[in-house]
Amino acid sequence: MYSKIIIIMIISIILTYPQTAEQLLKSGKDKISSSDYKDAIEDLTNLVKLDSRNAEAYYYRAIAKQQLFGNKAILVDLTSAIKYKPDYLEAYNLRAEIYMNLKNYNKALGDMSASIKLSPQDASVYYLRGIAYEHLGKYQKAIDDFSKAIELTPDNPILYLSRGTDYKKVGKPEQSKQDLAKYEELNDK
């Protein structure tokens, strides 16, 4: 009699809680989508316990933690995601964004450079790296990155505004004037 009850309880637990890494990951992602961050963290933590090298578990847990605890709380998980999947573009991008928010521009530059190596056609990363260079007073490097971003997306007015502002800072008023005019032209469309 007791063995039947125990078997029913075990089956109930198995059916109630996802057991495989794939199920835990899907459950965690679904809970993030429905803004159930606390339970998503729990599922993804269980996944990390099951598979401590699962980069996606760390990445998605970082996303859930960010919603509940803010930026600093997620750096460890993003670093783990990158450790176990060195080509994890989304993890580099998110960690770079966090470093930018924390005003740690040198670390942000490292992650953005890694992102560029993984996805050299992504204009947004060149733009963000240019912003980081601006914060460090490295205006020529910012100009170089804004120029690359313009090469990839020539119809983005903010790129011309950013580069034009930096041209002015490095003493190139003619290039600044041209970029600011292009910004106005694109911004009026």
C-alpha positions in Angstrom: 0.0 0.0 0.0 2.7 2.5 1.0 4.8 1.6 -2.0 1.9 2.5 -4.3 1.6 5.9 -2.7 5.3 6.5 -3.0 5.3 5.5 -6.6 2.3 7.8 -7.3 4.1 10.7 -5.5 7.3 10.1 -7.5 5.4 10.0 -10.8 3.5 13.2 -9.8 6.8 15.0 -9.1 8.3 13.8 -12.4 5.3 15.0 -14.3 5.1 18.3 -12.4 8.7 19.4 -12.7 10.8 19.4 -15.9 13.7 17.1 -15.6 15.8 17.4 -18.7 18.1 20.3 -19.5 16.0 21.1 -22.6 12.8 21.2 -20.6 14.3 23.4 -17.9 15.7 25.8 -20.5 12.3 26.0 -22.3 10.5 26.5 -19.0 12.9 29.2 -18.0 12.6 31.1 -21.3 8.8 30.7 -21.2 8.7 32.2 -17.7 10.9 35.1 -18.8 8.4 35.7 -21.7 5.5 35.8 -19.2 7.5 38.1 -16.8 7.7 35.3 -14.1 11.3 36.1 -13.4 11.5 34.5 -10.0 10.4 31.1 -11.2 12.5 31.5 -14.3 15.6 32.0 -12.1 14.6 28.9 -10.2 14.3 26.8 -13.3 17.5 28.1 -14.8 19.3 27.6 -11.5 18.1 24.0 -11.5 19.5 23.7 -15.1 22.8 25.0 -13.9 22.9 22.4 -11.2 22.1 19.8 -13.8 24.5 21.1 -16.4 27.0 23.6 -15.0 28.5 24.2 -18.5 25.2 25.2 -20.1 25.9 28.7 -21.4 22.3 29.4 -22.3 21.2 28.7 -18.7 23.5 31.4 -17.5 22.5 33.9 -20.2 18.8 33.5 -19.7 19.2 33.5 -15.9 21.1 36.8 -16.3 18.2 38.3 -18.2 15.7 37.2 -15.5 18.0 38.5 -12.7 18.4 41.8 -14.4 14.7 42.4 -14.2 14.6 41.7 -10.5 18.0 42.8 -9.2 19.5 45.2 -11.7 22.7 45.3 -13.7 25.4 44.3 -11.2 23.7 41.0 -10.3 24.0 39.6 -13.8 27.7 40.0 -14.6 28.7 36.7 -13.0 26.2 34.8 -15.1 27.1 36.5 -18.3 30.8 35.8 -17.7 29.9 32.1 -17.1 27.9 32.1 -20.3 30.9 33.4 -22.3 33.3 31.0 -20.5 31.2 28.0 -21.6 30.4 29.4 -25.1 33.2 31.8 -26.2 31.3 32.7 -29.3 28.1 33.7 -27.5 27.4 37.0 -29.3 24.3 37.9 -27.3 26.1 37.5 -24.0 29.0 39.7 -25.1 26.5 42.4 -26.2 24.5 42.3 -23.0 27.6 42.3 -20.8 29.0 45.3 -22.8 25.7 47.1 -22.3 25.9 46.5 -18.6 29.5 47.7 -18.4 28.5 50.8 -20.3 25.7 51.4 -17.8 28.2 51.0 -15.0 30.6 53.4 -16.7 33.2 50.7 -17.0 34.1 51.7 -20.5 37.4 49.7 -20.8 35.6 46.4 -20.1 32.8 47.4 -22.4 35.3 48.0 -25.2 36.7 44.5 -24.7 33.3 42.9 -25.1 32.3 45.1 -28.0 35.6 44.2 -29.8 34.8 40.5 -29.2 31.3 41.1 -30.6 32.7 42.8 -33.7 35.0 39.8 -34.3 31.9 37.5 -34.1 29.6 39.7 -36.2 31.6 42.3 -38.2 28.6 43.5 -40.1 26.7 44.7 -37.0 26.7 48.5 -37.2 25.2 48.9 -33.8 28.2 47.4 -32.0 30.6 49.8 -33.9 28.3 52.7 -32.8 28.3 51.6 -29.1 32.1 51.0 -29.2 32.4 54.5 -30.6 30.4 55.9 -27.7 32.7 54.0 -25.2 35.7 55.6 -26.9 34.1 59.0 -26.6 33.7 58.5 -22.9 37.4 57.7 -22.7 38.3 60.8 -24.7 39.5 58.7 -27.6 37.7 60.7 -30.3 39.7 59.5 -33.3 38.9 55.9 -32.5 35.3 56.9 -32.0 35.3 58.5 -35.4 36.8 55.3 -36.9 34.0 53.2 -35.4 31.3 55.7 -36.4 32.7 55.7 -39.9 32.5 51.9 -40.1 28.9 52.0 -38.8 28.1 54.6 -41.5 29.6 52.3 -44.1 27.3 49.5 -42.9 24.1 51.7 -42.4 24.5 54.9 -44.3 21.0 56.1 -43.7 21.2 56.3 -39.9 21.3 60.0 -38.9 22.6 59.5 -35.3 25.8 58.1 -36.7 26.5 61.3 -38.6 25.6 63.4 -35.6 28.0 61.4 -33.4 30.9 61.5 -35.9 30.3 65.1 -36.7 30.4 66.0 -33.0 33.7 64.2 -32.6 35.2 65.7 -35.8 34.6 69.0 -34.1 36.4 67.8 -31.0 39.5 66.8 -32.9 39.7 70.0 -34.8 38.2 69.0 -38.2 35.4 71.6 -38.6 34.8 71.0 -42.3 34.1 67.3 -41.8 32.0 68.1 -38.8 30.0 70.6 -40.8 29.4 67.9 -43.6 28.3 65.3 -41.1 26.0 67.6 -39.2 24.4 68.6 -42.5 24.0 65.0 -43.5 22.4 64.4 -40.0 19.9 67.2 -40.7 19.1 65.9 -44.1 18.5 62.3 -42.9 16.7 63.5 -39.8 14.2 65.5 -41.8 13.1 62.5 -43.8 
